[in-house]
């Protein structure tokens, strides 16, 4: 029996831009079911805005790099 696994990864970096520019919220609450990527999303935001890390290589080629104003 042959089992084939296919992984599909979506680019969620555009959400960072929308979160910063399209909302006037001081606080954003992420409420999603278990195993829905909340921790991954927070890790992505942390890496993007961290001044202690050079994250250019991490986000290279993703949608967020099209927005130079961030």
C-alpha positions as CSV (number, residue, x, y, z in Angstrom):
1,X,0.0,0.0,0.0
2,X,1.4,3.4,-1.1
3,X,0.6,6.4,1.0
4,X,1.2,9.9,-0.4
5,X,1.3,12.9,1.9
6,X,0.8,16.3,0.3
7,X,1.5,19.5,2.3
8,X,0.0,22.7,1.3
9,X,1.3,25.8,3.0
10,X,-0.5,29.2,2.6
11,X,1.3,32.5,2.9
12,X,-0.3,34.2,6.0
13,X,2.1,37.1,6.1
14,X,-0.4,39.5,4.5
15,X,-2.3,39.3,7.8
16,X,0.5,41.2,9.5
17,X,0.0,44.1,7.1
18,X,-3.8,44.0,7.5
19,X,-3.5,43.9,11.3
20,X,-1.2,46.9,11.4
21,X,-2.7,49.1,8.7
22,X,-6.3,48.2,8.4
23,X,-7.3,48.3,12.0
24,X,-7.3,51.0,14.7
25,X,-7.3,48.5,17.5
26,X,-5.0,48.9,20.5
27,X,-5.5,45.2,21.4
28,X,-6.2,42.3,19.1
29,X,-7.6,39.0,20.5
30,X,-7.1,35.9,18.4
31,X,-9.8,33.4,19.2
32,X,-9.6,30.2,17.2
33,X,-10.2,26.5,17.9
34,X,-7.4,24.3,19.1
35,X,-4.7,23.4,16.6
36,X,-5.7,26.4,14.4
37,X,-2.3,28.2,14.2
38,X,-2.6,30.8,16.9
39,X,0.9,30.1,18.3
40,X,2.4,30.0,14.8
41,X,0.8,33.4,14.0
42,X,2.1,35.0,17.2
43,X,5.6,33.6,16.5
44,X,5.4,35.0,12.9
45,X,4.4,38.5,14.3
46,X,7.2,38.3,16.9
47,X,9.8,37.5,14.3
48,X,8.6,40.2,12.0
49,X,8.7,43.0,14.5
50,X,11.7,41.9,16.6
51,X,14.5,44.5,16.6
52,X,16.9,41.9,18.0
53,X,16.6,39.6,14.9
54,X,17.4,40.1,11.3
55,X,14.3,38.5,9.8
56,X,14.7,39.5,6.2
57,X,15.7,36.0,5.2
58,X,12.7,34.4,6.9
59,X,10.1,36.6,5.1
60,X,12.0,36.7,1.7
61,X,9.6,36.0,-1.2
62,X,6.4,36.3,0.9
63,X,3.5,38.7,0.6
64,X,4.6,40.9,3.5
65,X,7.8,42.0,1.6
66,X,5.7,43.8,-1.0
67,X,4.9,46.4,1.7
68,X,8.0,48.5,2.2
69,X,6.2,50.9,4.6
70,X,6.3,48.5,7.5
